[in-house]
Amino acid sequence: MKYEKQKPDLIVAGDTVTQFLGDYSQQVFPDVPIVALQPLETKEIAANITWVGNFRDDLSKNIELILKIKPSAKKIVIIAGDSILEREVIEAFLPLASQYEDQAELVFTNNLSREAMVAEVEEGGEDSAVLFLSCLVDITGQRYASDQVLKELSQVAKGPIYTTDASFLGQGTVGGYQRNWSAAGEEAARAGIAVLKGEEYLKEDPSLNTYAFDGRELKKWHIDKALLPADSVVQYKEPSFWERYEGWLFSGGAILFASVFILYLLLNRSRRNAAEEKIKQINRMLEKKLQERTVELQKMEAELSRFKIEQEAVKENSAEVNYELDFAAKTDQLTGIYNRRYILKRIEEELAQFSQEACTFSLALADVDFFKKVNDEYGHEVGDKVLLMVAGMLKSSLRKQDVVARWGGEKFLVLLPETTSEQAQQLLEGVREQIAQTGLWDEERNIQVTVTLGIAAMQKGETIDAVMNYADIALYRGKKNGRNCVIVNNGTMKDF
């Protein structure tokens, strides 16, 4: 493995990968301590994982907050997309939704298109409210950036938009009970230091959420701050009159005083000469003050220019970081092809198209034959080279529209859009032969490499789990029949 010779001292992970680490941490990073944000649902906790806090969307507290601020609300539109993570949040909340039936109707948008979401918010009257979670993908499979969808909603909403994510504060939302990313980072750092020191990590506060609001939006929608929870944080406050004009008031007062004093000297004829000298002194003082003020303004302008340049640099760096994070989130680190998470999303998109247009597609599971023997006989580095070779040949030999991903271990999953099982068998038979004929040269050794493939096509009335199971049965039937072959199973084979 990549980290077999030099293991990391500590791994810190976000909530989107914690379930994967819970399942495979001992296989990927054996005995390496992991600090991870608590996911929505966890299975059996691995011994090397330390969960940090309770970092999740809390719909109940936000709905209670909305009903407290706006008791007249009869309908609350909860904006969420149809991605796996968004559906998990909605499904976790549904058992609690019935307790609000007598107070307001809860409308979930994860089963709507983006256009329908916007229409639902636009049609809302004075007795409705909006709670924005996120919108990564709508029911049609179209992907979006959540902040763009939020911007569109804020243009048509007839009331304040509440949110569960602090990153949307300052983008047209009034606020709410939100995930506090700064607090999550600090808690993860505290847990990581404790783990590295060999000390016990004690959770001071299991919740990493906080009540936060945009002061400008509170003023815009005439929301009384007295209705907010006692521990609320109000950001983007407008400066008071004194804070905004303090410097000018002092300067104006000084100038006014000097002017009155000059007038007094001019009116006092008996002290004309002394007054004239005093006037000169005052003028020199004012000129000096004016010069000093001019220098200060120039410094402030230079500081403002520098700040703008730094802000642009931060925006550019954020874009690069977001691209790298997106690439890492959908790519297998060893082989460079897509990972399990990404291909599952693509399969969901194909399933949505199949439901609308009945355009079939096929799935194929490929498994490297005798891979354990290769690792045992030649070592894990050679095993990694075998996986890289197979991944590269699968990717280069298939069509542009096909998707190849590492499923786990020595298994690969191939999605073939608009392809029947017979067409998939003909295509993958050529790939299988090419891999068998090529093999792997390593240190003047020719290592024979073959793969066995199981194929199943999506059919009307079937589910993705069923099709995957058919392909898995076909794969193991191929293993049983001698390996290095392509087997098709469209439901006729029910067991291995």
HELIX and SHEET records of a PDB file:
HELIX    1   1 THR A   18  VAL A   28  1                                  11    
HELIX    2   2 LEU A   59  ILE A   69  1                                  11    
HELIX    3   3 ILE A   84  ALA A   97  1                                  14    
HELIX    4   4 SER A   98  TYR A  100  5                                   3    
HELIX    5   5 ARG A  114  GLU A  122  1                                   9    
HELIX    6   6 SER A  146  VAL A  156  1                                  11    
HELIX    7   7 ALA A  166  PHE A  168  5                                   3    
HELIX    8   8 TRP A  181  LEU A  196  1                                  16    
HELIX    9   9 GLY A  215  LYS A  220  1                                   6    
HELIX   10  10 LYS A  225  LEU A  227  5                                   3    
HELIX   11  11 PHE A  241  LEU A  267  1                                  27    
HELIX   12  12 ARG A  269  ARG A  271  5                                   3    
HELIX   13  13 ARG A  272  LYS A  330  1                                  59    
HELIX   14  14 ARG A  340  GLU A  357  1                                  18    
HELIX   15  15 PHE A  371  TYR A  378  1                                   8    
HELIX   16  16 HIS A  380  SER A  397  1                                  18    
HELIX   17  17 SER A  421  THR A  438  1                                  18    
HELIX   18  18 ILE A  464  LYS A  480  1                                  17    
SHEET    1   A 3 ILE A  11  ALA A  13  0                                        
SHEET    2   A 3 ILE A  34  LEU A  37  1                                        
SHEET    3   A 3 ILE A  49  VAL A  52  1                                        
SHEET    1   B 4 GLU A 105  PHE A 108  0                                        
SHEET    2   B 4 LYS A  75  ALA A  80  1                                        
SHEET    3   B 4 SER A 128  SER A 134  1                                        
SHEET    4   B 4 ILE A 161  THR A 163  1                                        
SHEET    1   C 3 GLY A 175  ARG A 179  0                                        
SHEET    2   C 3 ASN A 209  ASP A 214 -1                                        
SHEET    3   C 3 VAL A 233  GLN A 235  1                                        
SHEET    1   D 5 VAL A 403  GLY A 408  0                                        
SHEET    2   D 5 LYS A 411  PRO A 417 -1                                        
SHEET    3   D 5 PHE A 361  VAL A 368 -1                                        
SHEET    4   D 5 VAL A 451  ALA A 457 -1                                        
SHEET    5   D 5 VAL A 486  VAL A 488  1                                        
SHEET    1   E 2 LEU A 440  ASP A 442  0                                        
SHEET    2   E 2 ARG A 445  ILE A 447 -1                                        
END                                                                             
